[in-house]
Amino acid sequence: GTVFKGKATALGLDVSIKELKDIFGYFSFLQRGEVIKRLKKELCAQAQVRHPSIIQVLDQNTDQARPYFVMELCKGSLREKLDAAGNKGIPVAQAIRYFLQLAYALRAAHQQGLTHHNIKPENVLFDAYGNAKLADFGLSRVIEVDQTKGMPQVFVGTGGMGYMSPELISRGKEAGPSSDVYGLGILLYEMLTGQLPGRRSPLPSEINAEVPAALDPIFDKMTQDRKESRYPDFEATLDDFYNAFSGKEYLTKGDVILSSEPTGT
């Protein structure tokens, strides 16, 4: 899609408008109807989840030749921050704050039956105070293969492949909340080290001496290939996090750490 800056004139409010058009070139006229139905379902589902770390969907119109939806306006993405850091990772305290904000966002979404399944730096945006917000919930499901409807195999870019759990890559039906746990675990590693983990990559604290060693086993368990060895959800993930940081360095479970200082960018 293409993102525009717009204004809700009745309120004088700056907004972001995302127009979807290029993807429909992959589908027939009949298939387009199925894609539109899925798109509307996913947008309405995200709009129902109100959380400080989830991008708020304000409106949508899927009845146009070029469907679009309206969101709150944010300032830059995590991809831009990682690129600016020159593959060295971002400051550890900042990375942990973003990690917690996103973990709580995903926990809230999962509690309402909404999974993301496309976690990557491009989908992490920032408000005017530098707080992380997750965007584009479920848009990968809009174009997933459905043999019963003759839907083609479509891949939208490759930027998210490194963050996808094995069950998402294989398009397994058992993908659920733990797939988002996997994706955020990979993202945590990248924020801390500036690189994506490989099969035998060192643990985060072995690459970056400023990373608390207590994060290593949490990252490791979040990113296990076998679902049975991974955290099943963010409730369990956050339990282990706060047990590891029992000195309340990051407050206590349930307390979302938000910045209130304008970033000026």
Buried (B, 14 or more C-beta within 10 A) or exposed (E): BEEEEBEEEEEEEEBBBBBBEEBBEBBEEEBBEBBBEBBBBBBEBBBEBEBBBBBBBBEBEBEEEEBBBBBBBBBBBBBBBBEEEEEEBBEBEBBBBBBBBBBBBBBBBBBEEBBBBBBBBBBBBBBBEBBBBBBBBBBBBBBEEEEEEEBEEBEBEEEBEBBBBBBBEEEEEEBBBBBBBBBBBBBBBBBBBBBEBEEEEEBBBEBBEEBBEBBBEBBBBBBBEEBEEBBEBBBBBBEBBBEBBEEEEBEEEEEBBBBEEEEEE
